[in-house]
């Protein structure tokens, strides 16, 4: 393609074809061509040769979580009861614990990097949303063999369970502070965590197999606002054609630490209270980011 400037027209020749533009279009086109060098996509380097991190970015990630511990306690208003002239007592104040199984996590990230001019320091605003489903259960040690009658042992089955993130996963809105060494970025990250925490308790009361409530079932649900904190390393790939793709590895602690209680009545109309002390979630993930807009300093 060749350009020929001849007022009041701009003649463009491509092969055997020629196009003529008016003076106004000519000036607009020339002005646009002059502006192009002023703009650069976020993947380009500045005159010093250092990689430019500034710009919006969109990404995805996948990883996993570690096991979360839950400590629980069951209390009831029926410590003493008369059955055919015999008294029995259950020690319902014994605490016990269980672990939630590890979970796959995966989702997307949207953010903006601002690298301070002539400085390796970087500030970021970042949001992420991901899948999370940690679930675990444990037997109630208080619901073991006990004597309801003399030399007659009956067994109740009680089960506690916890669910973290199962309703809608989790979301995080926060920021990063980073230190860039050319294409390598070290950063710390913190933000507000949004997720759902549920606890359940179920007991089959074999000695009270009567209607209308032969069993006991309680539950609680909490749309929690907690915190997330961690850090990671990100590396911008030196690709010839696409210079704005980076990969990262990140550790993030989800502060789901919470105490939740449930309440319910058994078949004999005694009030039961269960209390769960839930721990935090450790996560590790790999991610890919794509910077799709930015300005050179």
ABEGO torsion letter per residue (X at the ends): XBBBBBOABBBBBBEABBBBBBAAAAAAAAAAAAAAAABBBAABBBAAGBBBABEBBBBBBBBBBBBBBBBBBBBBABABBBBGGBBBBBBAABBBBBBBBBBBBBEBBBBBBBBBBGBABBBBBBBBBBBBBBBBBBBBAABBBBBABBGBBBBBBBBBBBBBGAAAEBBBBBBBBBBBBEABBBBBBBBBBBBBBBBBBBBBBAAABBOABABBBBBBBBBBBBBBBEBBBBBBBBBAABAABBBBBBBBBBBABBBBBBBBBBAAGBBBBBBBBBBBBBBBBBBBBBBABBBBX
